[in-house]
Amino acid sequence: MGDRRGYAVGRRPDPEGLALHGLRRRFADVAAFLGDFRSPHAATPGSALAWRSLAGTVRALAETG
């Protein structure tokens, strides 16, 4: 998809820039999850899903190196 978008504006996207964008999005996700869990919340199916998603995101960041 990134290549299509780049060609539409006449430039090829920088692969390193795209990788950094993905990394920034993961860190933004972690920040959002932590903000939710730092505030009062109940144990719900939604909070359980958020916890699993947080764990998966942190795991993916750790594997990125």
PyMOL CGO cylinders between C-alpha atoms (Angstrom):
from pymol import cmd
from pymol.cgo import CYLINDER

trace = [
    CYLINDER, 0.00, 0.00, 0.00, 2.81, 2.39, 0.80, 0.3, 1, 1, 1, 1, 1, 1,
    CYLINDER, 2.81, 2.39, 0.80, 4.20, 2.13, -2.72, 0.3, 1, 1, 1, 1, 1, 1,
    CYLINDER, 4.20, 2.13, -2.72, 0.81, 2.92, -4.27, 0.3, 1, 1, 1, 1, 1, 1,
    CYLINDER, 0.81, 2.92, -4.27, 0.45, 6.00, -2.11, 0.3, 1, 1, 1, 1, 1, 1,
    CYLINDER, 0.45, 6.00, -2.11, 3.97, 7.12, -2.97, 0.3, 1, 1, 1, 1, 1, 1,
    CYLINDER, 3.97, 7.12, -2.97, 3.48, 6.70, -6.67, 0.3, 1, 1, 1, 1, 1, 1,
    CYLINDER, 3.48, 6.70, -6.67, 0.25, 8.71, -6.52, 0.3, 1, 1, 1, 1, 1, 1,
    CYLINDER, 0.25, 8.71, -6.52, 2.23, 11.78, -5.44, 0.3, 1, 1, 1, 1, 1, 1,
    CYLINDER, 2.23, 11.78, -5.44, 5.24, 11.02, -7.64, 0.3, 1, 1, 1, 1, 1, 1,
    CYLINDER, 5.24, 11.02, -7.64, 7.63, 9.81, -4.94, 0.3, 1, 1, 1, 1, 1, 1,
    CYLINDER, 7.63, 9.81, -4.94, 8.64, 6.40, -3.68, 0.3, 1, 1, 1, 1, 1, 1,
    CYLINDER, 8.64, 6.40, -3.68, 8.22, 6.16, 0.08, 0.3, 1, 1, 1, 1, 1, 1,
    CYLINDER, 8.22, 6.16, 0.08, 11.37, 5.76, 2.13, 0.3, 1, 1, 1, 1, 1, 1,
    CYLINDER, 11.37, 5.76, 2.13, 11.36, 2.23, 3.62, 0.3, 1, 1, 1, 1, 1, 1,
    CYLINDER, 11.36, 2.23, 3.62, 13.21, 3.41, 6.73, 0.3, 1, 1, 1, 1, 1, 1,
    CYLINDER, 13.21, 3.41, 6.73, 10.69, 6.19, 7.21, 0.3, 1, 1, 1, 1, 1, 1,
    CYLINDER, 10.69, 6.19, 7.21, 7.83, 3.72, 6.92, 0.3, 1, 1, 1, 1, 1, 1,
    CYLINDER, 7.83, 3.72, 6.92, 9.50, 1.45, 9.48, 0.3, 1, 1, 1, 1, 1, 1,
    CYLINDER, 9.50, 1.45, 9.48, 9.92, 4.38, 11.88, 0.3, 1, 1, 1, 1, 1, 1,
    CYLINDER, 9.92, 4.38, 11.88, 6.29, 5.34, 11.39, 0.3, 1, 1, 1, 1, 1, 1,
    CYLINDER, 6.29, 5.34, 11.39, 5.23, 1.81, 12.39, 0.3, 1, 1, 1, 1, 1, 1,
    CYLINDER, 5.23, 1.81, 12.39, 7.47, 2.00, 15.45, 0.3, 1, 1, 1, 1, 1, 1,
    CYLINDER, 7.47, 2.00, 15.45, 5.99, 5.36, 16.44, 0.3, 1, 1, 1, 1, 1, 1,
    CYLINDER, 5.99, 5.36, 16.44, 2.49, 3.94, 16.14, 0.3, 1, 1, 1, 1, 1, 1,
    CYLINDER, 2.49, 3.94, 16.14, 3.37, 1.04, 18.44, 0.3, 1, 1, 1, 1, 1, 1,
    CYLINDER, 3.37, 1.04, 18.44, 4.76, 3.42, 21.07, 0.3, 1, 1, 1, 1, 1, 1,
    CYLINDER, 4.76, 3.42, 21.07, 1.62, 5.56, 20.75, 0.3, 1, 1, 1, 1, 1, 1,
    CYLINDER, 1.62, 5.56, 20.75, -0.49, 2.43, 21.33, 0.3, 1, 1, 1, 1, 1, 1,
    CYLINDER, -0.49, 2.43, 21.33, 1.53, 1.58, 24.47, 0.3, 1, 1, 1, 1, 1, 1,
    CYLINDER, 1.53, 1.58, 24.47, 1.06, 5.13, 25.77, 0.3, 1, 1, 1, 1, 1, 1,
    CYLINDER, 1.06, 5.13, 25.77, -2.69, 4.95, 25.18, 0.3, 1, 1, 1, 1, 1, 1,
    CYLINDER, -2.69, 4.95, 25.18, -3.00, 1.58, 26.92, 0.3, 1, 1, 1, 1, 1, 1,
    CYLINDER, -3.00, 1.58, 26.92, -0.96, 2.77, 29.89, 0.3, 1, 1, 1, 1, 1, 1,
    CYLINDER, -0.96, 2.77, 29.89, -3.09, 5.90, 30.17, 0.3, 1, 1, 1, 1, 1, 1,
    CYLINDER, -3.09, 5.90, 30.17, -6.19, 3.72, 30.33, 0.3, 1, 1, 1, 1, 1, 1,
    CYLINDER, -6.19, 3.72, 30.33, -4.73, 1.35, 32.92, 0.3, 1, 1, 1, 1, 1, 1,
    CYLINDER, -4.73, 1.35, 32.92, -3.35, 4.12, 35.13, 0.3, 1, 1, 1, 1, 1, 1,
    CYLINDER, -3.35, 4.12, 35.13, -6.83, 5.56, 35.59, 0.3, 1, 1, 1, 1, 1, 1,
    CYLINDER, -6.83, 5.56, 35.59, -9.58, 3.81, 37.53, 0.3, 1, 1, 1, 1, 1, 1,
    CYLINDER, -9.58, 3.81, 37.53, -11.08, 0.99, 35.50, 0.3, 1, 1, 1, 1, 1, 1,
    CYLINDER, -11.08, 0.99, 35.50, -13.06, -2.19, 36.01, 0.3, 1, 1, 1, 1, 1, 1,
    CYLINDER, -13.06, -2.19, 36.01, -12.16, -5.69, 34.94, 0.3, 1, 1, 1, 1, 1, 1,
    CYLINDER, -12.16, -5.69, 34.94, -14.28, -6.13, 31.82, 0.3, 1, 1, 1, 1, 1, 1,
    CYLINDER, -14.28, -6.13, 31.82, -13.94, -8.12, 28.63, 0.3, 1, 1, 1, 1, 1, 1,
    CYLINDER, -13.94, -8.12, 28.63, -12.76, -4.87, 27.01, 0.3, 1, 1, 1, 1, 1, 1,
    CYLINDER, -12.76, -4.87, 27.01, -10.06, -4.26, 29.60, 0.3, 1, 1, 1, 1, 1, 1,
    CYLINDER, -10.06, -4.26, 29.60, -8.92, -7.89, 29.27, 0.3, 1, 1, 1, 1, 1, 1,
    CYLINDER, -8.92, -7.89, 29.27, -8.63, -7.41, 25.51, 0.3, 1, 1, 1, 1, 1, 1,
    CYLINDER, -8.63, -7.41, 25.51, -6.72, -4.16, 26.04, 0.3, 1, 1, 1, 1, 1, 1,
    CYLINDER, -6.72, -4.16, 26.04, -4.31, -5.94, 28.41, 0.3, 1, 1, 1, 1, 1, 1,
    CYLINDER, -4.31, -5.94, 28.41, -3.67, -8.69, 25.86, 0.3, 1, 1, 1, 1, 1, 1,
    CYLINDER, -3.67, -8.69, 25.86, -3.19, -6.08, 23.16, 0.3, 1, 1, 1, 1, 1, 1,
    CYLINDER, -3.19, -6.08, 23.16, -0.73, -4.16, 25.35, 0.3, 1, 1, 1, 1, 1, 1,
    CYLINDER, -0.73, -4.16, 25.35, 1.22, -7.35, 26.02, 0.3, 1, 1, 1, 1, 1, 1,
    CYLINDER, 1.22, -7.35, 26.02, 1.31, -8.18, 22.31, 0.3, 1, 1, 1, 1, 1, 1,
    CYLINDER, 1.31, -8.18, 22.31, 2.47, -4.68, 21.39, 0.3, 1, 1, 1, 1, 1, 1,
    CYLINDER, 2.47, -4.68, 21.39, 5.24, -4.74, 24.00, 0.3, 1, 1, 1, 1, 1, 1,
    CYLINDER, 5.24, -4.74, 24.00, 6.28, -8.19, 22.78, 0.3, 1, 1, 1, 1, 1, 1,
    CYLINDER, 6.28, -8.19, 22.78, 6.42, -6.91, 19.18, 0.3, 1, 1, 1, 1, 1, 1,
    CYLINDER, 6.42, -6.91, 19.18, 8.54, -3.94, 20.27, 0.3, 1, 1, 1, 1, 1, 1,
    CYLINDER, 8.54, -3.94, 20.27, 10.93, -6.26, 22.11, 0.3, 1, 1, 1, 1, 1, 1,
    CYLINDER, 10.93, -6.26, 22.11, 11.29, -8.43, 19.02, 0.3, 1, 1, 1, 1, 1, 1,
    CYLINDER, 11.29, -8.43, 19.02, 11.99, -5.38, 16.86, 0.3, 1, 1, 1, 1, 1, 1,
    CYLINDER, 11.99, -5.38, 16.86, 15.28, -4.99, 18.68, 0.3, 1, 1, 1, 1, 1, 1,
]
cmd.load_cgo(trace, "trace")
